[in-house]
Amino acid sequence: MTFEEYSEHLTTLFTTNMNKVPIPWVISNKLSEKITLSGEMKPFYGATTVIKLSEQDKSACIAIRNRLFAKHGNCFAKLETDTYHLTIHALSNVYNVAKDDELIRQRIRDIEPMVEAAFRLFAKQYGRDKIRMKALGVGTSGKDIIGLKYVPCEESDYAILIDLFNILEKVYPLGEFFVPHVSFGYFQIRDYRDGEITALYETLNQLNSEMDLTIELDVSELVYQHHYHMNDFRDIFRVKDY
């Protein structure tokens, strides 16, 4: 897929999502693996690879998040702002292994050397590079997650981003299309009135019409983490370590 094709596909996905308000609003069954009915984080063990945001970019995301949550905060189980990141590739977790932490732990042990080898390669090839990403806007990601969606600014940004993803996809194939995003929170597991969703989308469209945000991802800040719930991510190793 070329840069133009990838950018167009991401833009079309986002625009389609925002142009049609999905009513009735139905939360997926799998969300209950991550949060409780009262909006608390549930144990969710696994591993992932993410690029942490700079303090400047994190502050810009938080400002948008605060405007959204000021009006619709009761809809969401909030993610801690100090965890804000852009996921490059998820690895072993309940969704793709089993509801068994020991099996997940074994799978993590099996692939961790390959992940480390990939990080050594990233350090050699891209350790001093940065990836610029332009925000498409705040979207709803299949009715479970609220967050900022991004698209690479230029072909050079795309080339690095997609190479990172493709190499990790070879290590741990998931067969999913890569949609770059920074998550703000999960929808509360409850019924939503049609008016709530209509009002939410009105706010999202207003925010997005005013948005002009570009972030810069430092490849050296790519980190391999274990997570224990969705507000508890622990660094294991980083590209900058190599």
N, C-alpha and C positions, 0 to 999 in steps of 0.2 A: 504494500500500500504506500503510495506517495504521500508527501507532506500535504499536498493540496487535497487529496482524497480523504486523508485522516481528518484534517481540519474541517472539511465540509461535512463529513459524517458526524463528528462531534457537535458541530453547530446545528445540524439538522435534528439530531437527537434532542438537543436542549430546546430548540425552538418548538418542536412538536410537543414536547412535554409541557411547555409553558402555555401553548396556545389552546390546549384542550384541558379544561379543569375536570379531573377524574372524580365524578360523583356517581354512585356512592363511594366513599373512601373506605378501602378495606386494607387493613394491616396484614402483612404476610405472617404465616404461622411460624416461620423460622426466627422472627424477631424475638419471640419469647425465650430463645436460647441466650439472648444478650441482656435483656432487662426484665424486671419484675412488673407486675401489674401496677405497682406504686411508683414506678420509674426509677428504681434503684438498679445499679449494675449487678448482673449475675456473674458468677465465675464463668470465664470463657477463655480457656487455655489454648495457646497456640504460638505461632511464630510469624513474623512478617518482616518486610523490608520497606523502610520509609525514608523520605528526606525531610529533616526537620526544617521548619521555617526560621528565617532570621527574625530577630526581635522587631525590626521595622515591618516586615511583611506580616508577622503575627499580629502586630498592633492594628494594621490596616484591616485584617480579617475580623479581629475582635470588634472594631468599630461598626462594621456591617452587621455582625452577629448581634451586637447590642441593640441596634435599631430594630432588627427583626424580633428579638426576644422581648423587647419592651412592649410590643403589641400582641405577640402570640406565644409568649414564654410558657403558658400553661399547656401548650400542645406537645412540648418536647422534654425528653430526658436529656439533660445537657452534658456534653463532653467538656472536661476540664480544658481551659484554654492553654495551659502549659503543655498539653499533649498534642497540640495542633501540628499536623504534618501532611504531606502528600504521599500517599501509598504508591510505591512502585510495583510491588507484587506481594500478594498474600502468600503465605506458605501453609504449613499444617495447622488445622484447627478443626473444631467440631463439624463444621460444614462440609469438609472434604475428606475427613478420615473416619471418625466415629465418635459417638458420645461416650468416650472412654479415654480419660487423661493418660493412662499408661500406654495405650496404643498411639496416641498423639506424641507422647514423650519419646517413644521408640522411633517413630517416623522422623521426628526432629533430629534425633541422634544420627539417623541414617543419612540424612541429606545435609547436615550442618557442614561437613568437610567440603561439599560441593559449593555451598553458599559462600564459604570462606574463600575458596579458589576464585569464585566469580568476583568477590570484593577485591582480591589482589589484582585481578585483571582490570577492574574499574579504576583502581588507584593508579595503575600504570598508564592506562589510556586516557582517563578523564579526570584524574585527581585534581587538576587545576581549573577545570571547566565549570561553567555556570549555565543553567538552563532558564531562559526567560519564558514565562507563561502569562498569557492574558486571560483575565476572568471573563467567562461568558455570562455569568450571573449566578444567583442563588437558585438552586433547583431541588427537587424532591426525590430523585433516585428511586423510583419504584415504590414510593409511598412508605418507606421505612426510615429513610435518612434525609436530613436537611443539610445542605452544604453548598460550598462554592465550586462550580465547575470551571475547568480551565482548558485552554487550547495552547499549543506551542506558538510562540510569536513568529519564529522564522524556521526555515528548513534546517538550519544548523542546530537549533534547539530540538526540533523533532528528531533529528538523526541520533543525538545522544540519548534523549528520553526513550525512544523506542528500542534502541540497542540495549539499554539497561533492562528494560522490560523483557525483551526477547531472550536475552541470556538467562534471566531468572525463570522465564517460562520453560526453557529447556531443562533447567534444574528441577522444576516442580510444575509440570503442565497442569493448567486449569482450563484451558480452552475458552477463556473469556475475553471479550473485547476490552481493551484498556481505556477507561474513562477517568482521566486525571481529576481529582477533586480533593477538597479539604472539608472534612465533616465537622458540622457544628453540634449535632445531636441526633437522637432517634425520636421518632414519633411515639408518644405515649400509647400504650396498648389499651385502647378504649374506642367506643363509637364516636364518630364525629358528625355533627350536624352539617347539612349541606351549606348553610350560611357561614359556618366556621371556615370551611375549605375555600369558599368563594372569597371571603375576606382575606384569607391567607394569600391566595394567588394575586389579589389586588395589591397587597403589600409587596409581594415578591416582584411583580411587574414594575411597581413604582421604584423599588430599590434598584432593580436592574437597569431601568431607563436612566438612572442618575449615575450608574457605576462606570468608572474608568480606572481599572486596577490592573497593574502588572506586577507580578512577583518574580524574584530571581532565586532559583534553587542552586545551592552550592553542592556539587556532586560529592565533595569531601564530607558533607554532612549526611550522606546516605548511611543508614544504620540498620543493622540486623538486630531485631528485638524479640524477646519473648513477652507475651501478654497474658495476664491473669484475669483481668476483666477489661472493659473498654475504656477505663480511666487509669489503668495500671500497666504501663509499658516499660520494660526494663532493657536497657542497652546491653548487648552481648559483645559486638564488635562493630567498628565503623570503617568506612573507606579511608578516613584520615589516619587510622592506626597503621596503615600499610604504606 
